[in-house]
Structure formats: C-alpha cells, structure tokens
Amino acid sequence: WLDQASEVEDPIIEGLLDKGDKEVLVAMSKARKTFLALHLGMHIAAGKVFLGFRIPKARRVMIAQFEIRKGQYHKRLLSASRGTGIKASDLGDRLLIHNLRRDGSTPDEKLRRIAEDAKANNIDLIIIDPFYKLIEGDENAAHDVKPILAMIDRMAEETGAAVLYVLHAAKGHSGEKQAIDRAVGSGVIARDFDSQISIGTHVEYTDERPLLVVELTTRNYPPRGAFTMSFEGGR
C-alpha cells in the first residue's frame, strides 16, 4: 500500500457520505424522519444543496419505504415538491421509490431484492426507511441487529451504492445523550456506520416553534458543527 496511491473517493454528500458508505439518520419518534429522508433523497437526485450539504452532482437514488401507505407517501412527495420547488424535470429518472409497507418477506429476501434492483438501475444511494421493519426480533438487542447490519454490509459491497437507513432514537431525552449513542441497537449501530445525521429537540422547542438540532458524526471526515432546522410549509 505504501507504494500505491489511495483510491479516489466519490462523494455523494461532500464531507459526509461517499459511495459505498453506510449512513444512519436517527431521531426520536414523530420527528419527521421520513420527511427528512425523502427531502434528502430528492435533493441528491436533483443535485441541489440541502440544509448546507453540498451535493457535487445529481445521483440515482432509491427509497425503500416500509412504513407509510403508498397513497400517503405520494402526498408527502407532492408536498415536498411544492415546498422545495423540485419538479419531475429536475429528477428525470433518478429517483426510484419502492412502497413496501405490506411486504411480508424475510429481511434477507427484502434486502436481496432491493440490492438486485439497485444493481439493475445503477443506484448510487439506497435509503431504507425505517430500519426496524427489517428486524424480526428486538431492535434494541445486539444479537438481532447484527445480522441485518451484516446484510447491509453485503448490499453496499455488491452494489457499490451508499446505504442510508432511518432509525428511531433510543428511549429517553435525546438531547441528554451524545449524538453517537442515541440510536437503538445496544450500541452496535454506533460502531457500525461511517456517518450519522442525528436529529434532536432544541432546548427552546415548542409546538408553536418546533426547532430541531441536527448533529453530524463522521468517521472519515473532520467534524462539522451542529445547526438548527424546522419544517415549514413542506420544506
């Protein structure tokens, strides 16, 4: 290795996520994780800056969502399009959405089909929402989580795509824990990902002013400062 140049990384989100990486989006229940994952996928597919994240170029994105009814997810997509101004012409054929709420297959079968479809469509980023739908046991038990993480490893290796999966925060006040320790999974997940986007409530959060704090954890890049966000009018 000392006589060889290192490989050139292929960033999907500059300074945060490269092709082949694994990323976690973690937040407490009802913090609009699905909206955030959808918005992020749309901006990456359109090649547009999102919340200060620079997207070097438009990418092919697949969202595999297991939680929301197809009709409701369609409404969210339309709302996000109106709020962000991202239209079908901005996306081309680069955003694929699989609605899998009633998919009764095993986690291995689900991930194998997603990987096959990702390879067939030259996908750069796979978004899995939410992670717990892949767990047949307890999402807080390491022995139940580890096999799914191993499958996601294989998926990233076989497809060459980055994989982002959406996680619930562990119970308790998320702001009182370090960002890396907020996810469920008995600490296993905190040692597995390459980067994490963590969403917590701001100290000044109210129903009238629903402020959220975004914190980033990265394995391969310098740390970045936290910032505050909120959802307003579909954006």
TARAPE-V365505 format. One record per residue. N is the residue number from 1. RES is the residue in three letters. OMEGA is omega in whole degrees, 0 to 359 (NA if undefined). NEAR is the number of other ideal C-beta (glycine too) atoms within 10 Angstrom. Layout:
n | res | omega | near
N | RES | OMEGA | NEAR
N | RES | OMEGA | NEAR
//
This chain:
n | res | omega | near
1 | TRP | 182 | 5
2 | LEU | 179 | 3
3 | ASP | 182 | 4
4 | GLN | 173 | 6
5 | ALA | 178 | 6
6 | SER | 181 | 6
7 | GLU | 179 | 7
8 | VAL | 180 | 6
9 | GLU | 181 | 12
10 | ASP | 188 | 15
11 | PRO | 172 | 17
12 | ILE | 170 | 24
13 | ILE | 187 | 25
14 | GLU | 178 | 13
15 | GLY | 184 | 16
16 | LEU | 188 | 21
17 | LEU | 177 | 26
18 | ASP | 174 | 19
19 | LYS | 181 | 16
20 | GLY | 180 | 18
21 | ASP | 172 | 24
22 | LYS | 181 | 21
23 | GLU | 180 | 23
24 | VAL | 169 | 24
25 | LEU | 187 | 24
26 | VAL | 177 | 30
27 | ALA | 178 | 25
28 | MET | 181 | 19
29 | SER | 177 | 8
30 | LYS | 177 | 6
31 | ALA | 176 | 19
32 | ARG | 178 | 17
33 | LYS | 182 | 22
34 | THR | 175 | 21
35 | PHE | 183 | 16
36 | LEU | 179 | 22
37 | ALA | 179 | 22
38 | LEU | 179 | 23
39 | HIS | 179 | 21
40 | LEU | 179 | 24
41 | GLY | 179 | 28
42 | MET | 181 | 22
43 | HIS | 178 | 23
44 | ILE | 179 | 28
45 | ALA | 180 | 25
46 | ALA | 181 | 23
47 | GLY | 184 | 14
48 | LYS | 177 | 16
49 | VAL | 180 | 11
50 | PHE | 179 | 18
51 | LEU | 180 | 12
52 | GLY | 176 | 9
53 | PHE | 178 | 20
54 | ARG | 178 | 12
55 | ILE | 187 | 20
56 | PRO | 179 | 12
57 | LYS | 178 | 10
58 | ALA | 184 | 18
59 | ARG | 175 | 24
60 | ARG | 188 | 19
61 | VAL | 174 | 26
62 | MET | 174 | 24
63 | ILE | 175 | 25
64 | ALA | 185 | 23
65 | GLN | 188 | 23
66 | PHE | 193 | 19
67 | GLU | 189 | 16
68 | ILE | 174 | 17
69 | ARG | 184 | 11
70 | LYS | 181 | 12
71 | GLY | 179 | 8
72 | GLN | 179 | 13
73 | TYR | 176 | 19
74 | HIS | 178 | 13
75 | LYS | 179 | 11
76 | ARG | 178 | 17
77 | LEU | 180 | 17
78 | LEU | 177 | 11
79 | SER | 179 | 15
80 | ALA | 179 | 19
81 | SER | 179 | 16
82 | ARG | 184 | 13
83 | GLY | 184 | 15
84 | THR | 185 | 17
85 | GLY | 178 | 11
86 | ILE | 183 | 21
87 | LYS | 180 | 10
88 | ALA | 181 | 9
89 | SER | 178 | 7
90 | ASP | 185 | 18
91 | LEU | 185 | 17
92 | GLY | 178 | 11
93 | ASP | 189 | 9
94 | ARG | 178 | 22
95 | LEU | 178 | 22
96 | LEU | 180 | 17
97 | ILE | 175 | 17
98 | HIS | 178 | 16
99 | ASN | 191 | 18
100 | LEU | 184 | 19
101 | ARG | 184 | 13
102 | ARG | 179 | 8
103 | ASP | 184 | 14
104 | GLY | 182 | 7
105 | SER | 180 | 11
106 | THR | 178 | 11
107 | PRO | 180 | 14
108 | ASP | 179 | 14
109 | GLU | 179 | 11
110 | LYS | 184 | 21
111 | LEU | 178 | 21
112 | ARG | 180 | 16
113 | ARG | 178 | 15
114 | ILE | 180 | 23
115 | ALA | 180 | 22
116 | GLU | 180 | 13
117 | ASP | 179 | 16
118 | ALA | 178 | 24
119 | LYS | 181 | 14
120 | ALA | 183 | 9
121 | ASN | 178 | 15
122 | ASN | 183 | 12
123 | ILE | 178 | 23
124 | ASP | 182 | 23
125 | LEU | 175 | 25
126 | ILE | 176 | 27
127 | ILE | 179 | 24
128 | ILE | 187 | 27
129 | ASP | 355 | 24
130 | PRO | 182 | 20
131 | PHE | 188 | 24
132 | TYR | 179 | 18
133 | LYS | 177 | 18
134 | LEU | 185 | 22
135 | ILE | 177 | 18
136 | GLU | 179 | 10
137 | GLY | 184 | 11
138 | ASP | 182 | 14
139 | GLU | 176 | 21
140 | ASN | 182 | 17
141 | ALA | 183 | 14
142 | ALA | 184 | 13
143 | HIS | 176 | 10
144 | ASP | 182 | 16
145 | VAL | 186 | 25
146 | LYS | 180 | 15
147 | PRO | 179 | 15
148 | ILE | 178 | 25
149 | LEU | 178 | 19
150 | ALA | 177 | 11
151 | MET | 179 | 18
152 | ILE | 174 | 22
153 | ASP | 181 | 13
154 | ARG | 179 | 13
155 | MET | 180 | 21
156 | ALA | 181 | 20
157 | GLU | 184 | 11
158 | GLU | 184 | 13
159 | THR | 186 | 24
160 | GLY | 181 | 14
161 | ALA | 166 | 27
162 | ALA | 179 | 27
163 | VAL | 175 | 27
164 | LEU | 177 | 28
165 | TYR | 187 | 25
166 | VAL | 186 | 24
167 | LEU | 169 | 24
168 | HIS | 172 | 20
169 | ALA | 176 | 22
170 | ALA | 182 | 18
171 | LYS | 184 | 10
172 | GLY | 183 | 10
173 | HIS | 187 | 10
174 | SER | 182 | 22
175 | GLY | 181 | 15
176 | GLU | 180 | 8
177 | LYS | 172 | 15
178 | GLN | 185 | 10
179 | ALA | 185 | 22
180 | ILE | 184 | 17
181 | ASP | 187 | 13
182 | ARG | 185 | 27
183 | ALA | 171 | 30
184 | VAL | 173 | 21
185 | GLY | 175 | 27
186 | SER | 177 | 17
187 | GLY | 181 | 14
188 | VAL | 184 | 18
189 | ILE | 180 | 26
190 | ALA | 180 | 18
191 | ARG | 188 | 9
192 | ASP | 190 | 17
193 | PHE | 174 | 23
194 | ASP | 176 | 20
195 | SER | 181 | 22
196 | GLN | 169 | 24
197 | ILE | 184 | 25
198 | SER | 181 | 24
199 | ILE | 178 | 21
200 | GLY | 179 | 23
201 | THR | 176 | 17
202 | HIS | 180 | 15
203 | VAL | 180 | 8
204 | GLU | 181 | 8
205 | TYR | 170 | 16
206 | THR | 177 | 9
207 | ASP | 179 | 5
208 | GLU | 182 | 5
209 | ARG | 187 | 9
210 | PRO | 183 | 15
211 | LEU | 179 | 13
212 | LEU | 179 | 19
213 | VAL | 178 | 18
214 | VAL | 177 | 20
215 | GLU | 184 | 21
216 | LEU | 175 | 19
217 | THR | 183 | 21
218 | THR | 179 | 17
219 | ARG | 191 | 10
220 | ASN | 183 | 12
221 | TYR | 178 | 17
222 | PRO | 180 | 6
223 | PRO | 177 | 10
224 | ARG | 184 | 15
225 | GLY | 176 | 7
226 | ALA | 176 | 12
227 | PHE | 183 | 12
228 | THR | 178 | 11
229 | MET | 170 | 16
230 | SER | 176 | 12
231 | PHE | 179 | 14
232 | GLU | 174 | 8
233 | GLY | 177 | 7
234 | GLY | 176 | 14
235 | ARG | NA | 14
//
